[in-house]
Amino acid sequence: MKIVVTGSLGHISKPLTQALVQQGHLVTVISSNQARQAAIEDLGAKAAIGTMEDVDFLARTFKGADVVYLMETLAHNSFFDHSVDFVAGLSKIGENYRQAVEQSGVKQIIHLSSIGAHMAEGNGILRFHYNVEKSLNQLPADVHIKFMRPVGFYYNMFAFIPSIKAKGVIIANYGGHEQEPWVSTTDIAAVIAEEIEKPFSGRSVRYIASDEISPNEIAHTLGEAIGRNDVKWLEVSDEQSLNGMITAGMNPETAQGRRNGNERRSPWWGIVRRLLRQ
């Protein structure tokens, strides 16, 4: 099959591209970075250099594809850019995708969404996933879409490094012994590759998780791995969490959204647990 992968050589798109090439598919990888072209070609894929903001470029690249994998991203420093409306920016990319899919005539889509995408509010910055799903669902009925909704990413734990180094603690506005679902990006890529091989029909949702582990277990495991048995998970108030992110230079509006989206007591956590255990 001819497959288009968005997301350049990111944590999901790279292993996904590798898997699809190994399966014998003809893969085109979209990247905004010309310097990535050689690395994409080294994987056995074709590089299409352009941006998610360019609908015409997207439509041309999608045209003739059997399946397109869609994901939204902004520049890595977007959280700290006070001129960036994070939710609006990613939602606009989703609308660009909708237009490009319609113009290109592609009929099979896999979209990287998230837990919380079924909620219009109460899910912090994850709200953009709700917006994008809503936009893509406006496509004609003969466009078949699989929405992938992974839980929290393991690699987000890299954000814990500064506080572990400085104070031996992980600081968040949730904690304790209650287990929460987490996922590896390589597992997400494997699930997407699996879904590409399966028949497409209508609109469907699949939740993705690798494991369930409590915050206290995470602190113990990470501490043990680096030879520090004193690493603790410190639960702080929502207000302390918000102020810490703003002090670090994060866009206050984005910080508010991250604070809300990280709140483990949000209702979608319970929903996700039930879905994963069915």
URKAHU-V37755 format. One line per field, one symbol per residue. burial: # if it has 24 or more other C-alpha atoms within 12 Angstrom, else .. A space follows every 10 residues. Layout:
BEGIN
burial->???
END
This chain:
BEGIN
burial->.######### ########## #...###### ##...##..# #.######## ###.#.#### ########## ####....#. ....###### ########## ########## #########. .######### #######.#. ..######## ####.....# ...#...### ######...# ########## ###.##.... ..#.###### .#..##.### .##....... ####...#.. ##.###...# ########## ####...##. .##..#..
END
